[in-house]
Amino acid sequence: MNNERRSVLKASGSLAVLGLAVAAGLIKPNAAYAAAVWNEYAFKAKSMDELMKAFGGKMPIESKDITVIAPDIAENGAVVPVGAESKLGKTTEVSLLVANNPNVLSAQFMIPEGTDAKVNTRVKMGKSSDVYALVKADGKFYFAKKEVKVTLGGCGG
């Protein structure tokens, strides 16, 4: 089969499913567009102070209701599995930060009302660092952190 034809068929099938979801009311066009807008300044932040200015909030408060999901030791800094879970009520955002990366914000997730605030992804870490879960709940920011050691080939520190 022609590769261009295959690509067109895949794309049209995806668009058809998206169109059906919008028509059925499962996805609202306004919400999809709003979610596509991202905070460029937040992703360029080099420190927690810069990040909080970009988010327009005060410095976060440490919370035991947030869990950072990450390995103690990452053998490959190119693909470190990280995540977070928030038990705070009215959680609307979960962000994952790596303190020693050039840009601290690695991922940001918008949490729809009524869903569990648990996210997972993979990030790149150049060296050992604290990994933060920054949570916005009820209009305030909270955080938890965990140290992740990155090794070279699993035998360094």
C-alpha positions as CSV (number, residue, x, y, z in Angstrom):
1,M,0.0,0.0,0.0
2,N,1.2,3.5,-0.8
3,N,2.6,5.3,2.4
4,E,0.9,8.6,1.5
5,R,-2.5,6.9,1.1
6,R,-2.0,5.1,4.4
7,S,-1.2,8.4,6.1
8,V,-4.3,10.0,4.7
9,L,-6.5,7.1,5.8
10,K,-5.1,7.2,9.3
11,A,-5.6,11.0,9.6
12,S,-9.1,10.9,8.2
13,G,-10.0,8.1,10.6
14,S,-8.7,10.1,13.5
15,L,-10.6,13.2,12.5
16,A,-13.8,11.2,12.0
17,V,-13.5,9.8,15.6
18,L,-12.8,13.3,16.9
19,G,-15.8,14.7,15.0
20,L,-18.0,12.0,16.4
21,A,-16.8,12.8,20.0
22,V,-17.6,16.5,19.5
23,A,-21.0,15.7,18.0
24,A,-21.8,13.4,20.9
25,G,-20.9,16.1,23.4
26,L,-18.0,14.1,24.8
27,I,-15.5,16.8,23.9
28,K,-16.4,20.5,23.8
29,P,-14.6,22.5,21.1
30,N,-14.0,25.5,23.5
31,A,-12.4,23.2,26.1
32,A,-10.2,21.5,23.5
33,Y,-9.0,24.9,22.2
34,A,-8.4,26.3,25.7
35,A,-6.3,23.2,26.6
36,A,-4.1,23.8,23.6
37,V,-3.0,27.2,24.9
38,W,0.2,26.7,27.0
39,N,2.2,29.0,29.2
40,E,5.4,29.7,27.3
41,Y,6.9,31.7,30.2
42,A,6.4,28.8,32.6
43,F,8.2,26.3,30.4
44,K,11.1,28.8,30.0
45,A,11.5,29.4,33.8
46,K,15.0,28.7,35.1
47,S,14.0,28.7,38.8
48,M,11.1,28.2,41.2
49,D,10.7,32.0,41.6
50,E,10.5,32.5,37.9
51,L,8.0,29.6,37.5
52,M,5.7,30.9,40.2
53,K,5.7,34.4,38.6
54,A,4.7,32.8,35.3
55,F,1.9,30.9,37.1
56,G,0.8,34.1,38.8
57,G,0.8,32.5,42.2
58,K,2.5,32.7,45.6
59,M,5.3,30.3,46.6
60,P,3.8,26.8,47.2
61,I,3.3,25.1,50.6
62,E,4.6,21.6,51.2
63,S,1.9,19.0,51.5
64,K,1.8,15.4,52.7
65,D,-1.3,14.9,50.5
66,I,0.9,14.9,47.4
67,T,3.0,11.9,46.3
68,V,5.9,12.1,43.9
69,I,6.2,8.9,41.9
70,A,9.8,8.4,40.8
71,P,12.7,5.9,41.2
72,D,15.3,6.5,43.9
73,I,18.0,5.8,41.3
74,A,17.6,6.4,37.5
75,E,20.0,4.3,35.5
76,N,19.2,6.2,32.3
77,G,18.7,9.9,32.7
78,A,17.3,10.2,29.1
79,V,14.1,8.5,30.1
80,V,13.2,8.8,33.8
81,P,9.6,7.7,34.7
82,V,8.1,10.3,37.0
83,G,4.6,11.1,38.1
84,A,2.5,12.6,40.9
85,E,-0.7,11.9,42.8
86,S,-2.7,14.5,44.6
87,K,-5.2,13.7,47.3
88,L,-6.0,17.5,47.7
89,G,-9.6,18.4,47.0
90,K,-10.3,20.6,44.0
91,T,-7.0,19.8,42.2
92,T,-7.0,21.5,38.9
93,E,-3.3,21.3,37.8
94,V,-0.4,19.0,38.4
95,S,3.1,20.0,37.2
96,L,6.3,18.1,37.3
97,L,9.6,20.0,37.9
98,V,13.2,18.9,37.8
99,A,15.3,21.4,39.9
100,N,18.6,20.8,38.2
101,N,17.4,20.8,34.6
102,P,18.0,24.0,32.5
103,N,14.3,24.7,32.5
104,V,12.6,23.5,35.8
105,L,9.1,22.8,34.4
106,S,9.1,19.4,32.6
107,A,5.4,18.7,32.3
108,Q,2.1,20.3,33.1
109,F,-1.3,18.6,33.3
110,M,-4.8,20.1,33.6
111,I,-7.0,18.0,35.7
112,P,-10.7,18.0,34.8
113,E,-13.2,18.3,37.6
114,G,-14.2,14.9,39.0
115,T,-11.1,13.0,37.9
116,D,-8.4,11.5,40.0
117,A,-5.3,13.7,40.1
118,K,-2.7,11.1,39.1
119,V,-0.3,11.6,36.2
120,N,2.7,9.8,34.8
121,T,5.3,10.6,32.1
122,R,9.0,10.4,31.3
123,V,11.5,13.2,31.6
124,K,15.1,13.8,30.7
125,M,17.5,14.4,33.6
126,G,21.0,15.5,33.0
127,K,22.1,14.9,36.6
128,S,20.8,13.9,40.0
129,S,18.1,16.3,41.2
130,D,15.0,16.8,43.3
131,V,11.9,16.1,41.4
132,Y,8.9,18.2,42.5
133,A,5.2,17.7,42.1
134,L,3.6,21.2,42.0
135,V,-0.2,21.0,42.5
136,K,-2.8,23.8,42.2
137,A,-5.8,23.0,44.4
138,D,-8.6,25.3,45.3
139,G,-6.7,28.2,43.8
140,K,-3.5,27.6,45.9
141,F,-0.2,25.9,45.1
142,Y,1.2,23.0,47.0
143,F,4.3,20.8,46.5
144,A,6.1,17.6,47.4
145,K,9.6,16.5,46.3
146,K,11.7,13.4,46.0
147,E,15.4,13.1,45.3
148,V,16.3,11.1,42.2
149,K,19.9,10.0,41.6
150,V,21.0,9.7,38.0
151,T,23.7,7.2,37.4
152,L,25.8,6.4,34.3
153,G,25.1,2.8,33.3
154,G,23.7,2.1,36.8
155,C,27.1,2.3,38.5
156,G,27.8,5.9,39.4
157,G,26.5,8.7,41.6
